[in-house]
Amino acid sequence: MTNTIYDIIGIGFGPANIALAIALEELAPQLSVRFFERRARSVWQPGMLLDGSDIQNHPLRDLVTPRNPRSRYTFTNFLHEHNRLYEHLNLPLHYPLRLEYAQYVSWAANCFQRQVDYLREVIDISPVAAADGTLIHFRVSCSDGEYDARSVVLAPGRTPNIPEPFNRTVDTRVVHLDNYLPALQQMKARGGDRVAVVGGSQSAVEILLHACGESSLKRVVGITRNFGYRQKDTSPFSDEVYFPSFVDTFYSASPEHKERLRQELVHTNYSAADIDVLNQLYVRQYNNRLLGKDQLMLLTCMETEDCESSIDGVTLRLHHFLSGKTVDETVDLVILATGFLDLGVGPKREPWPHVLKTLSPLLGAEHRTIEIGLDYRIRLRGAANRGASLFLNGLCESSHGMGDAGSFSLLALRSQSIVRSLCQHLQEPVVGTACS
Ligand SMILES: Cc1cc2nc3c(=O)[nH]c(=O)nc-3n(C[C@H](O)[C@H](O)[C@H](O)COP(=O)(O)OP(=O)(O)OC[C@H]3O[C@@H](n4cnc5c(N)ncnc54)[C@H](O)[C@@H]3O)c2cc1C
């Protein structure tokens, strides 16, 4: 343990806190900051870096451009510094390849190496109080020690959603899509050749296509409770959900209106896929039929009732909700493309990320729900506070709207809101140029 009290500790060094590091350098370089990242380096969703797949955001909605287009950390400057600008602009693609955007994210992260401790996982955060009980700062506990900071910005990414019946199974052959590529390699090393993909999202369709391209796989089964794989709502009107102004609209809406907006707009990003991958999957299925190949099987209208492990594999009991028939499907690997949890109470929600458990009395344990300001600062209850601040960066879909956790679109402006609020609570000036 050190005696240093940092102004800020950032937990996680994925896109959300990389965007914050850039904003801090450009707007408040006087603040002392350390980031803790549990991986060995910053890589963007490495378990889903599928060859040939593209990103789902306009590349200019990157880590910084919407806040400061003149920054050296823009995607455009990344291309320029790698001498690829013209070649990139000449690509016959709607959006960039995930591989290239992931390289951009790692490149930006590497510019901040001196502020980041890799292979350092945060296990807990606890309050530190003065003799009179006033909260003065936080203690961040890691596997290798404890570190103190006046403010903490938590950006660990969302918790994977593991629905029933899979949450009753402890089996390394049942994994969330976060781990698709390593799990596929491990399955192949064990001699397995049957994969099931549960869910109807963009990722589910991408994984099905990728798995079909693996010639060693004998069976690739897609399982969805929907009638078919649904197309995303890409109407430009609906896509205004990713505008900064939508954050204000959503944040100030009543709980009933938030739910109504969510239901209407959910398919802009969730439980649906882009037309290019849907078309590829449909053609793949038809092509297989022409060739008499049964590698790909798409099972729709299917609820998974049970998931049982045995030496032969993982057996899923599937119930067709229209016919009432039940079938068993045994595979060597189950990939859950079943989404992520939002904050709150109810289905597909968690009250707060696990790492905040010790702070729960300050978070509103009696209501099991966190109160978050428009500036992403958690309202701490109970104790008097001498400026200690706790922020959520990239976990606020339930309070701030659909563009918050599931997209790059608002990362840059969100980091500006957080930096401004940090400076206000640390009583420090914003020194750089900020967009209004
Ligand atoms: C498969 C997939 C594809 C996506 N594609 C797109 C896309 O094309 N366009 C788009 O706009 N959005 C996309 N998204 C959403 C996008 O990933 C997020 O917008 C972005 O990754 C969020 O960044 P983040 O930093 O909040 O979380 P993450 O990217 O999850 O990063 C969180 C980081 O925190 C670290 N961490 C977690 N817990 C701890 C801890 N306790 N201690 C230390 N470190 C910790 C993790 O190792 C990780 O590096 C995609 C999401 C997924 C899952």
The ligand as a MOL file (V3000), in Angstrom:
LIG
                    3D

  0  0  0     0  0            999 V3000
M  V30 BEGIN CTAB
M  V30 COUNTS 53 58 0 0 0
M  V30 BEGIN ATOM
M  V30 1 C -19.0830 -8.3050 -29.3820 0
M  V30 2 C -19.3100 -6.8390 -29.2360 0
M  V30 3 C -19.2430 -6.0240 -30.3520 0
M  V30 4 C -19.4640 -4.6660 -30.2330 0
M  V30 5 N -19.3950 -3.8980 -31.3480 0
M  V30 6 C -19.6330 -2.5790 -31.2480 0
M  V30 7 C -19.5500 -1.7550 -32.3990 0
M  V30 8 O -19.2690 -2.2160 -33.4860 0
M  V30 9 N -19.8050 -0.4310 -32.2530 0
M  V30 10 C -20.1340 0.1350 -31.0450 0
M  V30 11 O -20.3700 1.3340 -30.9670 0
M  V30 12 N -20.1940 -0.6310 -29.9340 0
M  V30 13 C -19.9650 -1.9610 -30.0050 0
M  V30 14 N -20.0330 -2.7500 -28.8950 0
M  V30 15 C -20.2870 -2.1270 -27.6230 0
M  V30 16 C -18.8850 -1.7160 -27.2010 0
M  V30 17 O -18.0850 -2.8380 -26.9750 0
M  V30 18 C -18.8360 -0.9100 -26.1150 0
M  V30 19 O -19.4010 0.3170 -26.5370 0
M  V30 20 C -17.3960 -0.6930 -25.5870 0
M  V30 21 O -16.5700 -1.8450 -25.6330 0
M  V30 22 C -17.5940 -0.3410 -24.1910 0
M  V30 23 O -16.3700 -0.0180 -23.6480 0
M  V30 24 P -16.1560 -0.1500 -22.0970 0
M  V30 25 O -14.8150 0.3820 -21.8220 0
M  V30 26 O -17.3210 0.4400 -21.3740 0
M  V30 27 O -16.2450 -1.7160 -21.7930 0
M  V30 28 P -15.2850 -2.8870 -22.2550 0
M  V30 29 O -14.9230 -2.7800 -23.6720 0
M  V30 30 O -15.9700 -4.1360 -21.7970 0
M  V30 31 O -13.9610 -2.6790 -21.3840 0
M  V30 32 C -13.9640 -2.8370 -19.9820 0
M  V30 33 C -12.5380 -3.1050 -19.5260 0
M  V30 34 O -12.5130 -3.1680 -18.0980 0
M  V30 35 C -11.6970 -4.2670 -17.6830 0
M  V30 36 N -12.1540 -4.6790 -16.3550 0
M  V30 37 C -13.3650 -5.1930 -16.0310 0
M  V30 38 N -13.4430 -5.4110 -14.7010 0
M  V30 39 C -12.2630 -5.0320 -14.1730 0
M  V30 40 C -11.7510 -5.0200 -12.8390 0
M  V30 41 N -12.4740 -5.4420 -11.7880 0
M  V30 42 N -10.4830 -4.5780 -12.6340 0
M  V30 43 C -9.7330 -4.1280 -13.6920 0
M  V30 44 N -10.1850 -4.1300 -14.9890 0
M  V30 45 C -11.4260 -4.5640 -15.2060 0
M  V30 46 C -11.9110 -5.3060 -18.7710 0
M  V30 47 O -10.8300 -6.2160 -18.8190 0
M  V30 48 C -12.0080 -4.4420 -20.0240 0
M  V30 49 O -10.7350 -4.2230 -20.6310 0
M  V30 50 C -19.7950 -4.1040 -28.9760 0
M  V30 51 C -19.8810 -4.9320 -27.8480 0
M  V30 52 C -19.6400 -6.2790 -27.9810 0
M  V30 53 C -19.7690 -7.1600 -26.7590 0
M  V30 END ATOM
M  V30 BEGIN BOND
M  V30 1 1 1 2
M  V30 2 1 2 3
M  V30 3 2 2 52
M  V30 4 2 3 4
M  V30 5 1 4 5
M  V30 6 1 4 50
M  V30 7 2 5 6
M  V30 8 1 6 7
M  V30 9 1 6 13
M  V30 10 2 7 8
M  V30 11 1 7 9
M  V30 12 1 9 10
M  V30 13 2 10 11
M  V30 14 1 10 12
M  V30 15 2 12 13
M  V30 16 1 13 14
M  V30 17 1 14 15
M  V30 18 1 14 50
M  V30 19 1 15 16
M  V30 20 1 16 17
M  V30 21 1 16 18
M  V30 22 1 18 19
M  V30 23 1 18 20
M  V30 24 1 20 21
M  V30 25 1 20 22
M  V30 26 1 22 23
M  V30 27 1 23 24
M  V30 28 2 24 25
M  V30 29 1 24 26
M  V30 30 1 24 27
M  V30 31 1 27 28
M  V30 32 2 28 29
M  V30 33 1 28 30
M  V30 34 1 28 31
M  V30 35 1 31 32
M  V30 36 1 32 33
M  V30 37 1 33 34
M  V30 38 1 33 48
M  V30 39 1 34 35
M  V30 40 1 35 36
M  V30 41 1 35 46
M  V30 42 1 36 37
M  V30 43 1 36 45
M  V30 44 2 37 38
M  V30 45 1 38 39
M  V30 46 1 39 40
M  V30 47 2 39 45
M  V30 48 1 40 41
M  V30 49 2 40 42
M  V30 50 1 42 43
M  V30 51 2 43 44
M  V30 52 1 44 45
M  V30 53 1 46 47
M  V30 54 1 46 48
M  V30 55 1 48 49
M  V30 56 2 50 51
M  V30 57 1 51 52
M  V30 58 1 52 53
M  V30 END BOND
M  V30 END CTAB
M  END
